[in-house]
Amino acid sequence: MFRNQLIAEALVQHQKYDFVKTGLFCHHDDSAALNTAKQFQSMLNDGENVFNIITYKDFIAAIQRLELTWEQREFSMLLWARYCGTKLSEEISNEF
C-alpha cells in the first residue's frame, strides 16, 4: 500500500494527473488487512478521499444491483464463488 501511495503522490506532484486514488481490495473477513488499511488511510491527508477500502463482498453486492446481461451476472457469480464462496471449499478441505 505504501509503495502504491508513493507512486500516486509522485504522479500528482509531477503534474501528470490532478488526483490519483489508491486503495485495498480484500476479503471482508480479512480483519488484519482491513485494520492495516484503515490505519494507513488515517495517516493520509484526505485519506478517505484518496485511499479506498473495498471488500469483495461490497464490490459483488454493488455489481449485483446493476442492470446486467446474463453473461455479466454469471461473471459476478463466478467472482463470488472464487472469492467469497469459501464455505463451498471448506467442507471439502475439512475431509482431508
Number of C-alpha atoms within 10 A of each C-alpha: 13 9 8 12 18 10 13 18 17 14 15 13 12 9 10 11 12 9 12 16 14 19 18 17 16 18 16 15 12 10 11 9 16 19 11 13 20 17 12 16 22 13 10 13 10 10 17 14 12 16 22 16 16 15 17 17 17 14 15 17 13 10 15 14 9 10 9 12 9 9 9 14 17 12 12 18 17 13 16 17 14 12 15 17 13 11 10 11 11 10 10 9 9 7 6 5
